[in-house]
Amino acid sequence: MLDSPPSDYRLLVPRDWFRVDLTQQRWRGQLKTFVDKEFAGSRTSAEAPRSIWAALRNTAEHGLSRGALEFFLRTEVPEGATAPASLLISWPPMPRGMAPAPEEFAEAMTERAGPEAEVKVVDLPAGPAVRLRGESSLDYHVRMPGEAGYLHLAFSLPLSGTEGPMGRLCDAMAHSLRWL
């Protein structure tokens, strides 16, 4: 385990998930490419791609205001879907050494999330994490070495939900996290 803050991280994400680098100015173009590719040749109304584009753009912009680094999108958007499955990776700004212990963080998340969400502290190969599971979202707040805060993995599964194969895939992705 590292005692100093990591310089980067590695996370295994399936090849069929489209990556958008939110640290680059061209992220809007990357999102547009994703939407255009997904709706090329489809018989959906022109409103569907505009709606998904707006939802993805808003998610990315909101994430950027909270330290988002990367946005992954599952490249199959079923007919009538409001948004694809996604993973937003963020490193929210926090003064070094000010991150609460995982147990304290889990307690605060439990109060915020409400009774329908499952919140627990789990051990990942990358270190302790607070796992928050709702009906269609799965969040991991992974404690970073060197008291650098928490890396946030926010999975959104609007169609399949967190129970079943997609939820297990997201858990496996979180367990693949390694510090560099």
Solvent accessible surface area in square Angstrom, and as a share of the most:
residue,aa,sasa,rsa
1,M,161,0.72
2,L,74,0.37
3,D,133,0.69
4,S,65,0.42
5,P,50,0.31
6,P,19,0.12
7,S,107,0.69
8,D,77,0.40
9,Y,35,0.13
10,R,132,0.48
11,L,24,0.12
12,L,121,0.60
13,V,32,0.19
14,P,41,0.26
15,R,244,0.89
16,D,63,0.33
17,W,13,0.05
18,F,42,0.17
19,R,117,0.43
20,V,0,0.00
21,D,17,0.09
22,L,6,0.03
23,T,84,0.49
24,Q,74,0.33
25,Q,170,0.76
26,R,147,0.54
27,W,11,0.04
28,R,110,0.40
29,G,44,0.43
30,Q,37,0.17
31,L,0,0.00
32,K,100,0.42
33,T,74,0.43
34,F,1,0.00
35,V,3,0.02
36,D,73,0.38
37,K,118,0.50
38,E,38,0.17
39,F,32,0.13
40,A,77,0.60
41,G,86,0.83
42,S,44,0.28
43,R,239,0.87
44,T,40,0.23
45,S,73,0.47
46,A,65,0.50
47,E,99,0.44
48,A,31,0.24
49,P,30,0.19
50,R,140,0.51
51,S,54,0.35
52,I,3,0.02
53,W,52,0.18
54,A,33,0.25
55,A,41,0.32
56,L,6,0.03
57,R,70,0.26
58,N,78,0.40
59,T,56,0.33
60,A,0,0.00
61,E,64,0.29
62,H,105,0.47
63,G,2,0.02
64,L,63,0.31
65,S,88,0.57
66,R,138,0.50
67,G,20,0.19
68,A,6,0.05
69,L,45,0.22
70,E,22,0.10
71,F,1,0.01
72,F,19,0.08
73,L,0,0.00
74,R,69,0.25
75,T,26,0.15
76,E,100,0.45
77,V,28,0.16
78,P,66,0.41
79,E,136,0.61
80,G,76,0.73
81,A,13,0.10
82,T,103,0.60
83,A,25,0.20
84,P,3,0.02
85,A,14,0.11
86,S,11,0.07
87,L,0,0.00
88,L,23,0.12
89,I,0,0.00
90,S,6,0.04
91,W,112,0.39
92,P,43,0.27
93,P,114,0.72
94,M,69,0.31
95,P,97,0.61
96,R,157,0.57
97,G,37,0.36
98,M,132,0.59
99,A,12,0.09
100,P,41,0.26
101,A,38,0.29
102,P,14,0.09
103,E,110,0.49
104,E,109,0.49
105,F,29,0.12
106,A,11,0.08
107,E,113,0.51
108,A,40,0.31
109,M,17,0.08
110,T,69,0.40
111,E,138,0.62
112,R,177,0.64
113,A,25,0.19
114,G,23,0.22
115,P,138,0.87
116,E,140,0.63
117,A,21,0.17
118,E,69,0.31
119,V,31,0.18
120,K,94,0.40
121,V,55,0.31
122,V,29,0.17
123,D,121,0.63
124,L,11,0.05
125,P,78,0.49
126,A,3,0.02
127,G,8,0.08
128,P,42,0.27
129,A,0,0.00
130,V,0,0.00
131,R,24,0.09
132,L,24,0.12
133,R,62,0.22
134,G,19,0.18
135,E,158,0.71
136,S,47,0.30
137,S,46,0.29
138,L,1,0.00
139,D,19,0.10
140,Y,1,0.00
141,H,17,0.07
142,V,0,0.00
143,R,49,0.18
144,M,14,0.06
145,P,6,0.04
146,G,13,0.13
147,E,93,0.42
148,A,9,0.07
149,G,1,0.01
150,Y,8,0.03
151,L,2,0.01
152,H,37,0.17
153,L,0,0.00
154,A,23,0.18
155,F,2,0.01
156,S,46,0.29
157,L,1,0.00
158,P,52,0.32
159,L,110,0.55
160,S,64,0.42
161,G,12,0.12
162,T,8,0.05
163,E,119,0.53
164,G,22,0.21
165,P,103,0.65
166,M,23,0.10
167,G,2,0.02
168,R,150,0.55
169,L,59,0.30
170,C,0,0.00
171,D,33,0.17
172,A,57,0.45
173,M,5,0.02
174,A,0,0.00
175,H,78,0.35
176,S,18,0.12
177,L,0,0.00
178,R,104,0.38
179,W,34,0.12
180,L,87,0.43
